Amino acid sequence: MEMHGGGFGGQDSDSSGGLDFHYERGSFRRHEQSIYSDLATGKTAPKKGLLKVLFATKGNRAVFFVMMMCAVLVFAVSILNGGKDRNTVAGLNGTLSAFSFDGSVYASLSLSPSREQDGSPVSLKITFECLNTDGAVASRFEQLLVFDPAAPQDARAVFADYDLAAVTCRAEAGEESCVFECKVLNK
């Protein structure tokens, strides 16, 4: 900023008797960094658009590539893993679900024939176990189910809700067995 006119207490050309400050427009641009002055004068415009900004520098490209690889890895693992609530026994695909409602826990094992299943009825011994918040078995229910692919049905159990956190289900078909696990929802 440049000052013209009289100094402190000096006479100015202005009749008010105060100080006059005059400055040259843009004089502050001489002292600022070139990156900011280029942006202000329009010499370099900021990049517009998400993809242009993401690929503007080598570091941005590397971070974007790492993010995409992590997203693909998480997606692949989630598809391949399937979860503990899904499993296959004796050519039957099963899904375990459990929820609490009105003081009870309702558990259901939904079965459907897989491609390898030959269409004949399968006899299953199904054991439901409810686990409390400490992980100890709070209640157990067993049932025998003859699954007919022509008329599929679900195995169900109802438990009194005493702070039950999870349900496990063991399905046995002769020598073959598998375990399903899920958390109790709507608690």
ABEGO torsion letter per residue (X at the ends): XBBBEBBBGBBBABAAGBBBBBBBBGAAAAABBAAAAAAAAGABBBBBEAAAAAAABAAAAAAAAAAAAAAAAAAAAAAAAGEAABBBBGGBBBBBBBBBBGGBBBBBBBBBBBAABAGBBBBBBBBBBBBBAAGBBABBBBBBBBBBAABBBBBBBBBBBBGBABBBBBBBBEABBBBBBBBBBGX
